[in-house]
Amino acid sequence: MLKIYGIKNCDSVRKAIKYLKSHNIPYEFIDFRETPVNEQKINEWLKSTDIKTLFNTRGTTYRTLKLKELNLSDNDKKTWLSKENMLIKRPVITCDNNVIVGYNESEYLEKLQTSKG
């Protein structure tokens, strides 16, 4: 089953859920705050996407933690993602072997239409 990871009050997550509902695509929602993802899950995602896509450098958490100043390696970024899930770009949608990061309607059309019920 398709899974969507994120937080309830994120605009991109809400748009993605609205898209899934409007296309009758069943999904399971996993809230980072209630069920944090660990490094093992992040490693799974990184088989289908890259750290640059997954690591959110535009969010409040990134700025608050002053991570830009640390000049993080990709391995450091992976560690931070598992330690602080709010650094993960949202939403993360997983289905079959696909991982889609962020709200991208054209990618949803291409990769998710085959996932219906």
PyMOL commands that place a pseudoatom at each C-alpha (Angstrom):
pseudoatom trace, name=CA, resn=MET, resi=1, chain=A, elem=C, hetatm=0, pos=[0.000, 0.000, 0.000]
pseudoatom trace, name=CA, resn=LEU, resi=2, chain=A, elem=C, hetatm=0, pos=[1.079, 3.559, -0.693]
pseudoatom trace, name=CA, resn=LYS, resi=3, chain=A, elem=C, hetatm=0, pos=[2.425, 5.374, 2.363]
pseudoatom trace, name=CA, resn=ILE, resi=4, chain=A, elem=C, hetatm=0, pos=[2.722, 9.101, 2.813]
pseudoatom trace, name=CA, resn=TYR, resi=5, chain=A, elem=C, hetatm=0, pos=[5.114, 10.421, 5.457]
pseudoatom trace, name=CA, resn=GLY, resi=6, chain=A, elem=C, hetatm=0, pos=[4.989, 13.945, 6.824]
pseudoatom trace, name=CA, resn=ILE, resi=7, chain=A, elem=C, hetatm=0, pos=[3.195, 16.120, 9.347]
pseudoatom trace, name=CA, resn=LYS, resi=8, chain=A, elem=C, hetatm=0, pos=[-0.500, 16.982, 9.356]
pseudoatom trace, name=CA, resn=ASN, resi=9, chain=A, elem=C, hetatm=0, pos=[-0.117, 20.757, 9.243]
pseudoatom trace, name=CA, resn=CYS, resi=10, chain=A, elem=C, hetatm=0, pos=[2.310, 20.872, 6.287]
pseudoatom trace, name=CA, resn=ASP, resi=11, chain=A, elem=C, hetatm=0, pos=[0.793, 22.483, 3.167]
pseudoatom trace, name=CA, resn=SER, resi=12, chain=A, elem=C, hetatm=0, pos=[2.637, 20.133, 0.789]
pseudoatom trace, name=CA, resn=VAL, resi=13, chain=A, elem=C, hetatm=0, pos=[1.429, 17.095, 2.725]
pseudoatom trace, name=CA, resn=ARG, resi=14, chain=A, elem=C, hetatm=0, pos=[-2.147, 18.398, 2.642]
pseudoatom trace, name=CA, resn=LYS, resi=15, chain=A, elem=C, hetatm=0, pos=[-1.916, 18.953, -1.124]
pseudoatom trace, name=CA, resn=ALA, resi=16, chain=A, elem=C, hetatm=0, pos=[-0.580, 15.426, -1.625]
pseudoatom trace, name=CA, resn=ILE, resi=17, chain=A, elem=C, hetatm=0, pos=[-3.368, 13.896, 0.476]
pseudoatom trace, name=CA, resn=LYS, resi=18, chain=A, elem=C, hetatm=0, pos=[-5.944, 15.936, -1.432]
pseudoatom trace, name=CA, resn=TYR, resi=19, chain=A, elem=C, hetatm=0, pos=[-4.448, 14.661, -4.712]
pseudoatom trace, name=CA, resn=LEU, resi=20, chain=A, elem=C, hetatm=0, pos=[-4.554, 11.031, -3.539]
pseudoatom trace, name=CA, resn=LYS, resi=21, chain=A, elem=C, hetatm=0, pos=[-8.151, 11.352, -2.361]
pseudoatom trace, name=CA, resn=SER, resi=22, chain=A, elem=C, hetatm=0, pos=[-9.294, 13.040, -5.578]
pseudoatom trace, name=CA, resn=HIS, resi=23, chain=A, elem=C, hetatm=0, pos=[-7.745, 10.206, -7.623]
pseudoatom trace, name=CA, resn=ASN, resi=24, chain=A, elem=C, hetatm=0, pos=[-9.142, 7.479, -5.339]
pseudoatom trace, name=CA, resn=ILE, resi=25, chain=A, elem=C, hetatm=0, pos=[-5.676, 6.212, -4.460]
pseudoatom trace, name=CA, resn=PRO, resi=26, chain=A, elem=C, hetatm=0, pos=[-5.684, 4.448, -1.072]
pseudoatom trace, name=CA, resn=TYR, resi=27, chain=A, elem=C, hetatm=0, pos=[-2.897, 5.439, 1.300]
pseudoatom trace, name=CA, resn=GLU, resi=28, chain=A, elem=C, hetatm=0, pos=[-1.616, 5.158, 4.839]
pseudoatom trace, name=CA, resn=PHE, resi=29, chain=A, elem=C, hetatm=0, pos=[-0.465, 8.391, 6.515]
pseudoatom trace, name=CA, resn=ILE, resi=30, chain=A, elem=C, hetatm=0, pos=[2.530, 8.260, 8.872]
pseudoatom trace, name=CA, resn=ASP, resi=31, chain=A, elem=C, hetatm=0, pos=[3.072, 11.382, 10.962]
pseudoatom trace, name=CA, resn=PHE, resi=32, chain=A, elem=C, hetatm=0, pos=[6.750, 12.054, 11.762]
pseudoatom trace, name=CA, resn=ARG, resi=33, chain=A, elem=C, hetatm=0, pos=[5.783, 13.470, 15.138]
pseudoatom trace, name=CA, resn=GLU, resi=34, chain=A, elem=C, hetatm=0, pos=[3.841, 10.369, 16.200]
pseudoatom trace, name=CA, resn=THR, resi=35, chain=A, elem=C, hetatm=0, pos=[5.998, 7.748, 14.452]
pseudoatom trace, name=CA, resn=PRO, resi=36, chain=A, elem=C, hetatm=0, pos=[9.512, 9.037, 13.799]
pseudoatom trace, name=CA, resn=VAL, resi=37, chain=A, elem=C, hetatm=0, pos=[11.447, 7.383, 10.996]
pseudoatom trace, name=CA, resn=ASN, resi=38, chain=A, elem=C, hetatm=0, pos=[14.817, 5.866, 11.803]
pseudoatom trace, name=CA, resn=GLU, resi=39, chain=A, elem=C, hetatm=0, pos=[18.076, 5.637, 9.876]
pseudoatom trace, name=CA, resn=GLN, resi=40, chain=A, elem=C, hetatm=0, pos=[17.091, 2.243, 8.441]
pseudoatom trace, name=CA, resn=LYS, resi=41, chain=A, elem=C, hetatm=0, pos=[13.990, 3.763, 6.792]
pseudoatom trace, name=CA, resn=ILE, resi=42, chain=A, elem=C, hetatm=0, pos=[16.031, 6.709, 5.512]
pseudoatom trace, name=CA, resn=ASN, resi=43, chain=A, elem=C, hetatm=0, pos=[18.558, 4.277, 4.017]
pseudoatom trace, name=CA, resn=GLU, resi=44, chain=A, elem=C, hetatm=0, pos=[15.679, 2.492, 2.244]
pseudoatom trace, name=CA, resn=TRP, resi=45, chain=A, elem=C, hetatm=0, pos=[14.508, 5.808, 0.772]
pseudoatom trace, name=CA, resn=LEU, resi=46, chain=A, elem=C, hetatm=0, pos=[18.035, 6.687, -0.318]
pseudoatom trace, name=CA, resn=LYS, resi=47, chain=A, elem=C, hetatm=0, pos=[18.051, 3.641, -2.603]
pseudoatom trace, name=CA, resn=SER, resi=48, chain=A, elem=C, hetatm=0, pos=[15.446, 5.465, -4.724]
pseudoatom trace, name=CA, resn=THR, resi=49, chain=A, elem=C, hetatm=0, pos=[16.289, 9.129, -4.158]
pseudoatom trace, name=CA, resn=ASP, resi=50, chain=A, elem=C, hetatm=0, pos=[19.327, 11.157, -3.139]
pseudoatom trace, name=CA, resn=ILE, resi=51, chain=A, elem=C, hetatm=0, pos=[20.260, 12.946, 0.061]
pseudoatom trace, name=CA, resn=LYS, resi=52, chain=A, elem=C, hetatm=0, pos=[20.081, 16.356, -1.627]
pseudoatom trace, name=CA, resn=THR, resi=53, chain=A, elem=C, hetatm=0, pos=[16.420, 15.758, -2.487]
pseudoatom trace, name=CA, resn=LEU, resi=54, chain=A, elem=C, hetatm=0, pos=[15.512, 14.316, 0.917]
pseudoatom trace, name=CA, resn=PHE, resi=55, chain=A, elem=C, hetatm=0, pos=[17.340, 16.842, 3.114]
pseudoatom trace, name=CA, resn=ASN, resi=56, chain=A, elem=C, hetatm=0, pos=[15.314, 20.045, 3.523]
pseudoatom trace, name=CA, resn=THR, resi=57, chain=A, elem=C, hetatm=0, pos=[17.632, 23.053, 3.588]
pseudoatom trace, name=CA, resn=ARG, resi=58, chain=A, elem=C, hetatm=0, pos=[14.762, 25.539, 3.207]
pseudoatom trace, name=CA, resn=GLY, resi=59, chain=A, elem=C, hetatm=0, pos=[12.880, 24.815, 6.426]
pseudoatom trace, name=CA, resn=THR, resi=60, chain=A, elem=C, hetatm=0, pos=[12.802, 26.467, 9.826]
pseudoatom trace, name=CA, resn=THR, resi=61, chain=A, elem=C, hetatm=0, pos=[14.467, 23.493, 11.528]
pseudoatom trace, name=CA, resn=TYR, resi=62, chain=A, elem=C, hetatm=0, pos=[17.518, 23.749, 9.255]
pseudoatom trace, name=CA, resn=ARG, resi=63, chain=A, elem=C, hetatm=0, pos=[17.890, 27.454, 10.006]
pseudoatom trace, name=CA, resn=THR, resi=64, chain=A, elem=C, hetatm=0, pos=[17.190, 27.080, 13.735]
pseudoatom trace, name=CA, resn=LEU, resi=65, chain=A, elem=C, hetatm=0, pos=[19.828, 24.371, 14.134]
pseudoatom trace, name=CA, resn=LYS, resi=66, chain=A, elem=C, hetatm=0, pos=[22.288, 26.489, 12.093]
pseudoatom trace, name=CA, resn=LEU, resi=67, chain=A, elem=C, hetatm=0, pos=[23.256, 23.442, 10.045]
pseudoatom trace, name=CA, resn=LYS, resi=68, chain=A, elem=C, hetatm=0, pos=[24.476, 25.481, 7.086]
pseudoatom trace, name=CA, resn=GLU, resi=69, chain=A, elem=C, hetatm=0, pos=[27.407, 26.618, 9.219]
pseudoatom trace, name=CA, resn=LEU, resi=70, chain=A, elem=C, hetatm=0, pos=[28.447, 22.987, 9.860]
pseudoatom trace, name=CA, resn=ASN, resi=71, chain=A, elem=C, hetatm=0, pos=[29.088, 22.203, 6.169]
pseudoatom trace, name=CA, resn=LEU, resi=72, chain=A, elem=C, hetatm=0, pos=[27.608, 18.715, 6.572]
pseudoatom trace, name=CA, resn=SER, resi=73, chain=A, elem=C, hetatm=0, pos=[28.764, 15.691, 4.580]
pseudoatom trace, name=CA, resn=ASP, resi=74, chain=A, elem=C, hetatm=0, pos=[26.115, 13.407, 3.062]
pseudoatom trace, name=CA, resn=ASN, resi=75, chain=A, elem=C, hetatm=0, pos=[26.688, 10.962, 5.920]
pseudoatom trace, name=CA, resn=ASP, resi=76, chain=A, elem=C, hetatm=0, pos=[26.221, 13.758, 8.482]
pseudoatom trace, name=CA, resn=LYS, resi=77, chain=A, elem=C, hetatm=0, pos=[22.982, 14.760, 6.744]
pseudoatom trace, name=CA, resn=LYS, resi=78, chain=A, elem=C, hetatm=0, pos=[21.696, 11.178, 6.944]
pseudoatom trace, name=CA, resn=THR, resi=79, chain=A, elem=C, hetatm=0, pos=[22.436, 11.117, 10.685]
pseudoatom trace, name=CA, resn=TRP, resi=80, chain=A, elem=C, hetatm=0, pos=[20.636, 14.432, 11.158]
pseudoatom trace, name=CA, resn=LEU, resi=81, chain=A, elem=C, hetatm=0, pos=[17.595, 13.198, 9.205]
pseudoatom trace, name=CA, resn=SER, resi=82, chain=A, elem=C, hetatm=0, pos=[17.131, 10.241, 11.553]
pseudoatom trace, name=CA, resn=LYS, resi=83, chain=A, elem=C, hetatm=0, pos=[17.767, 12.398, 14.620]
pseudoatom trace, name=CA, resn=GLU, resi=84, chain=A, elem=C, hetatm=0, pos=[15.508, 15.274, 13.515]
pseudoatom trace, name=CA, resn=ASN, resi=85, chain=A, elem=C, hetatm=0, pos=[12.714, 14.174, 11.148]
pseudoatom trace, name=CA, resn=MET, resi=86, chain=A, elem=C, hetatm=0, pos=[11.610, 17.770, 10.576]
pseudoatom trace, name=CA, resn=LEU, resi=87, chain=A, elem=C, hetatm=0, pos=[14.686, 18.060, 8.303]
pseudoatom trace, name=CA, resn=ILE, resi=88, chain=A, elem=C, hetatm=0, pos=[13.092, 15.601, 5.862]
pseudoatom trace, name=CA, resn=LYS, resi=89, chain=A, elem=C, hetatm=0, pos=[11.527, 17.312, 2.872]
pseudoatom trace, name=CA, resn=ARG, resi=90, chain=A, elem=C, hetatm=0, pos=[7.802, 16.605, 2.886]
pseudoatom trace, name=CA, resn=PRO, resi=91, chain=A, elem=C, hetatm=0, pos=[5.884, 14.673, 1.913]
pseudoatom trace, name=CA, resn=VAL, resi=92, chain=A, elem=C, hetatm=0, pos=[7.727, 11.428, 1.273]
pseudoatom trace, name=CA, resn=ILE, resi=93, chain=A, elem=C, hetatm=0, pos=[5.518, 9.007, -0.647]
pseudoatom trace, name=CA, resn=THR, resi=94, chain=A, elem=C, hetatm=0, pos=[6.500, 5.373, -0.989]
pseudoatom trace, name=CA, resn=CYS, resi=95, chain=A, elem=C, hetatm=0, pos=[4.802, 2.867, -3.233]
pseudoatom trace, name=CA, resn=ASP, resi=96, chain=A, elem=C, hetatm=0, pos=[6.245, -0.319, -4.682]
pseudoatom trace, name=CA, resn=ASN, resi=97, chain=A, elem=C, hetatm=0, pos=[9.844, 0.670, -5.451]
pseudoatom trace, name=CA, resn=ASN, resi=98, chain=A, elem=C, hetatm=0, pos=[9.098, 4.368, -5.924]
pseudoatom trace, name=CA, resn=VAL, resi=99, chain=A, elem=C, hetatm=0, pos=[9.990, 7.154, -3.520]
pseudoatom trace, name=CA, resn=ILE, resi=100, chain=A, elem=C, hetatm=0, pos=[8.609, 10.586, -4.327]
pseudoatom trace, name=CA, resn=VAL, resi=101, chain=A, elem=C, hetatm=0, pos=[9.817, 13.525, -2.242]
pseudoatom trace, name=CA, resn=GLY, resi=102, chain=A, elem=C, hetatm=0, pos=[7.855, 16.768, -2.122]
pseudoatom trace, name=CA, resn=TYR, resi=103, chain=A, elem=C, hetatm=0, pos=[4.607, 17.699, -3.832]
pseudoatom trace, name=CA, resn=ASN, resi=104, chain=A, elem=C, hetatm=0, pos=[4.997, 17.018, -7.540]
pseudoatom trace, name=CA, resn=GLU, resi=105, chain=A, elem=C, hetatm=0, pos=[1.735, 16.437, -9.393]
pseudoatom trace, name=CA, resn=SER, resi=106, chain=A, elem=C, hetatm=0, pos=[3.344, 15.388, -12.692]
pseudoatom trace, name=CA, resn=GLU, resi=107, chain=A, elem=C, hetatm=0, pos=[5.449, 12.781, -10.883]
pseudoatom trace, name=CA, resn=TYR, resi=108, chain=A, elem=C, hetatm=0, pos=[2.327, 11.594, -9.045]
pseudoatom trace, name=CA, resn=LEU, resi=109, chain=A, elem=C, hetatm=0, pos=[0.524, 11.180, -12.371]
pseudoatom trace, name=CA, resn=GLU, resi=110, chain=A, elem=C, hetatm=0, pos=[3.407, 9.204, -13.792]
pseudoatom trace, name=CA, resn=LYS, resi=111, chain=A, elem=C, hetatm=0, pos=[4.180, 6.948, -10.825]
pseudoatom trace, name=CA, resn=LEU, resi=112, chain=A, elem=C, hetatm=0, pos=[1.019, 6.639, -8.754]
pseudoatom trace, name=CA, resn=GLN, resi=113, chain=A, elem=C, hetatm=0, pos=[-1.813, 6.019, -11.184]
pseudoatom trace, name=CA, resn=THR, resi=114, chain=A, elem=C, hetatm=0, pos=[-0.888, 2.335, -11.357]
pseudoatom trace, name=CA, resn=SER, resi=115, chain=A, elem=C, hetatm=0, pos=[-1.170, 2.125, -7.554]
pseudoatom trace, name=CA, resn=LYS, resi=116, chain=A, elem=C, hetatm=0, pos=[-4.954, 2.449, -7.388]
pseudoatom trace, name=CA, resn=GLY, resi=117, chain=A, elem=C, hetatm=0, pos=[-6.785, 0.000, -5.153]
for i in range(1, 117): cmd.bond("trace and resi %d" % i, "trace and resi %d" % (i + 1))
show_as sticks, trace
zoom trace
